[in-house]
C-alpha cells in the first residue's frame, strides 16, 4: 500500500495576547491508500487543528507551524505557497466539516456550488460540469438529483446537506478525505447512513479517510487504525482492535471504561476521569495526562514519555511501558 | 422505585401554529412517571422530546390534555397551581453555556429559586448555597464567581445545584450531557445517580445517546414524530424490541467494540424524518417503515400493552 500522507513531528502554535498556545505538540503519523484512520480525543486536544493544518485552512497568523513536515504525495505542504495550496485543496485532499448547515452557500443553488468546485480543478464546459454535478449527487444517493441540483441548501435536510458536502469533496477524486466530526450534528439513524456512504466510497475509489471524532462507537464501526490524542499529543496509536481490546495508555483505558457497556447494570459505577485537561498555554513539563492519571509516577511529572512499541504498529507514549518500570506496576500495563 | 404515580400525563398534545399550518410537536401522549424512577425519553431531533419535557415542566401549556401530580388538580388550572408545581419540579438544561445568566454570580444563580419560593432566611440560604456547591463537587469559594470562569462540566454542576436548591422531587434532565466531553459525561452521570439515591429523586431523562439512556433509566419511552411508539423497562426494550422504529434506532447506535460492530446487521432507514406539519393520516412511521402494510397508511395505531409493562404502537405487532 502506498503512503498517501506522512506527518513528522508536527507542532502548531497559536500566538495569542495571553501567549503561545501550543495546540499540537509534536505528532507523527502516516496514512496509506484505502485506509480509515480515526483521530479521537476530547475538545481542545488538537485533533481539528491537525486536520486543518494538513489543508492549511487555519488562518496564519495567529496559527503557526512551529516545526515539522507534512508530506502529501510529492507535495511539501509546510513550504507550499497559497497558490500551490489552491491547487492541492480539493484535488489531492478535501475535507468535510461538522456542521453541514453552515458550510454551503445559502444563496447559491446546490448544483452551481458543485460545478464551481468541479470547474476549479477540471477543464470542463458548463454543461459537462453540470452533468458531472448530477452524477456526483447520484453517487451520494440523493434521489431526483436533476431537480435537487436546482434547489437551495435550505431545501435540504441535515443528512442531505452532508451528502452534498461529500459529493463536493469527492468532485475531483482526491486521494485523501478528511472528515472532521462528519456526523456529530446528525441523528443516529442519519449518522448510520452517512458512515455507510463513506465506507462505500472508500471501497469504490480507494480514497484514504482521516476521520476525526470523539464518538468511540463510530470509531469501532469504521476505523482500520486509531490515533488517540490528548493535550496536543498522540498518546496511543494502533489498529482498532489494539485500541479497543488492548488499550495500553491509561487515558485510552479510562476513556473506554467511562462509557457504559451495553449490558452494564446501574449498580456498577461508571469510571470517571477526575479533573480537566491541562491548559495548553502552559503545558506541563511531563506527560499531559499525569495530573489525572491513576498510575502517575514521579517521572511522569518531569519528563515527556517517549513512544514505546507495544507490538508491531501498536505504540503508546506512557512511562509504564519503560523497561525499567517497577514490577509492581506490571499489572496495570495491560 | 415505589409504585406510586408522581406525575401523570393524560392525553397531552402540543401544537404550534406556523405559517404553513399546524405543527404537531406532541400528539396524544399519556404517560405515568413513578415516584423514584428514571424514565428515559429517546428519539431523534424534531421528534418532540424536548417539547414534551417543557410541557412536563409546565413551561408550555399543552393544547389538549392535562398534567397532574400527586393526584391533585391540573397544574395548568391557574397561576397558583403552576407555581406550587414549580416548587416540586425542576429542569437541567442541555447547554450549560446559555442556561446560566452571565451577569449573575454562581451564588445568586443558585439562591434565586429559594428567594422566589420564600424558603429560609438570608443566612440559611447562604449556607444552603455552600452546601449545594459542595454537594455537586464544587467548593464554597466558587459562589462569588461568574459562569464564564467555569468549564462546561463545572457549569453543568452549577445547573444541577440550581435545580436542587428548592428541594424538588422531580427533575427533568433535558440532554444534560450531550454538550460535554466523554470523560466529563461519566462524572455528571455518576453525580446524577448519587443525588437520586440521596434525595429519592425522580428523573425524566431526555437524551439521544441510547447507551447512556439504557444505563441510567428504569424505563424507556421511544418517541417518533410526536408520538410515543414504544415504552418498556430498559432491559426489556433492548432485549425484546418490538417497534420497527425502535429496532432501527437501536441498531443504528454504534457500540465501542469493533468485533460486535463487524458482526452487527445494521438496519438502515432510508430517508429522513418527515415534517411534523400536516402529517398524513395513518401511522407516522409508515413512510420509512420496512414492514409497512395497507392498514398502516389508513389507520393510526395506538399504544397497546403487549406484555406486562411493555407498550407498543404498531399494527404489525401481535
HADDOCK unambig.tbl for C-alpha pairs under 7 A between the chains (distance, minus, plus):
assign (segid A and resid 42 and name CA) (segid B and resid 181 and name CA) 5.82 0.50 0.50
assign (segid A and resid 43 and name CA) (segid B and resid 181 and name CA) 6.81 0.50 0.50
assign (segid A and resid 187 and name CA) (segid B and resid 44 and name CA) 5.75 0.50 0.50
assign (segid A and resid 187 and name CA) (segid B and resid 45 and name CA) 6.70 0.50 0.50
assign (segid A and resid 188 and name CA) (segid B and resid 252 and name CA) 5.94 0.50 0.50
assign (segid A and resid 188 and name CA) (segid B and resid 253 and name CA) 6.14 0.50 0.50
assign (segid A and resid 189 and name CA) (segid B and resid 249 and name CA) 6.10 0.50 0.50
assign (segid A and resid 189 and name CA) (segid B and resid 252 and name CA) 5.44 0.50 0.50
assign (segid A and resid 189 and name CA) (segid B and resid 268 and name CA) 6.93 0.50 0.50
assign (segid A and resid 189 and name CA) (segid B and resid 269 and name CA) 6.66 0.50 0.50
assign (segid A and resid 192 and name CA) (segid B and resid 252 and name CA) 5.65 0.50 0.50
assign (segid A and resid 192 and name CA) (segid B and resid 268 and name CA) 6.77 0.50 0.50
assign (segid A and resid 193 and name CA) (segid B and resid 268 and name CA) 6.51 0.50 0.50
assign (segid A and resid 216 and name CA) (segid B and resid 256 and name CA) 5.30 0.50 0.50
assign (segid A and resid 217 and name CA) (segid B and resid 254 and name CA) 4.47 0.50 0.50
assign (segid A and resid 217 and name CA) (segid B and resid 255 and name CA) 4.40 0.50 0.50
assign (segid A and resid 217 and name CA) (segid B and resid 256 and name CA) 4.03 0.50 0.50
assign (segid A and resid 218 and name CA) (segid B and resid 254 and name CA) 5.64 0.50 0.50
assign (segid A and resid 220 and name CA) (segid B and resid 255 and name CA) 6.98 0.50 0.50
assign (segid A and resid 220 and name CA) (segid B and resid 256 and name CA) 5.22 0.50 0.50
assign (segid A and resid 220 and name CA) (segid B and resid 257 and name CA) 5.48 0.50 0.50
assign (segid A and resid 220 and name CA) (segid B and resid 258 and name CA) 4.47 0.50 0.50
assign (segid A and resid 220 and name CA) (segid B and resid 261 and name CA) 6.66 0.50 0.50
assign (segid A and resid 221 and name CA) (segid B and resid 254 and name CA) 6.38 0.50 0.50
assign (segid A and resid 221 and name CA) (segid B and resid 258 and name CA) 5.90 0.50 0.50
assign (segid A and resid 221 and name CA) (segid B and resid 261 and name CA) 5.23 0.50 0.50
assign (segid A and resid 221 and name CA) (segid B and resid 262 and name CA) 6.85 0.50 0.50
assign (segid A and resid 240 and name CA) (segid B and resid 258 and name CA) 6.83 0.50 0.50
assign (segid A and resid 241 and name CA) (segid B and resid 258 and name CA) 6.55 0.50 0.50
assign (segid A and resid 244 and name CA) (segid B and resid 257 and name CA) 6.48 0.50 0.50
assign (segid A and resid 255 and name CA) (segid B and resid 183 and name CA) 6.16 0.50 0.50
assign (segid A and resid 258 and name CA) (segid B and resid 183 and name CA) 6.43 0.50 0.50
assign (segid A and resid 258 and name CA) (segid B and resid 186 and name CA) 5.76 0.50 0.50
assign (segid A and resid 260 and name CA) (segid B and resid 211 and name CA) 6.52 0.50 0.50
assign (segid A and resid 260 and name CA) (segid B and resid 212 and name CA) 6.45 0.50 0.50
assign (segid A and resid 260 and name CA) (segid B and resid 215 and name CA) 6.41 0.50 0.50
assign (segid A and resid 262 and name CA) (segid B and resid 211 and name CA) 6.40 0.50 0.50
assign (segid A and resid 264 and name CA) (segid B and resid 215 and name CA) 6.66 0.50 0.50
assign (segid A and resid 265 and name CA) (segid B and resid 215 and name CA) 6.64 0.50 0.50
assign (segid A and resid 266 and name CA) (segid B and resid 215 and name CA) 5.85 0.50 0.50
assign (segid A and resid 266 and name CA) (segid B and resid 216 and name CA) 6.39 0.50 0.50
assign (segid A and resid 269 and name CA) (segid B and resid 190 and name CA) 6.81 0.50 0.50
assign (segid A and resid 270 and name CA) (segid B and resid 186 and name CA) 6.01 0.50 0.50
assign (segid A and resid 270 and name CA) (segid B and resid 190 and name CA) 6.64 0.50 0.50
assign (segid A and resid 271 and name CA) (segid B and resid 186 and name CA) 6.79 0.50 0.50
assign (segid A and resid 272 and name CA) (segid B and resid 183 and name CA) 6.21 0.50 0.50
assign (segid A and resid 272 and name CA) (segid B and resid 186 and name CA) 5.23 0.50 0.50
assign (segid A and resid 272 and name CA) (segid B and resid 187 and name CA) 5.26 0.50 0.50
assign (segid A and resid 273 and name CA) (segid B and resid 183 and name CA) 5.75 0.50 0.50
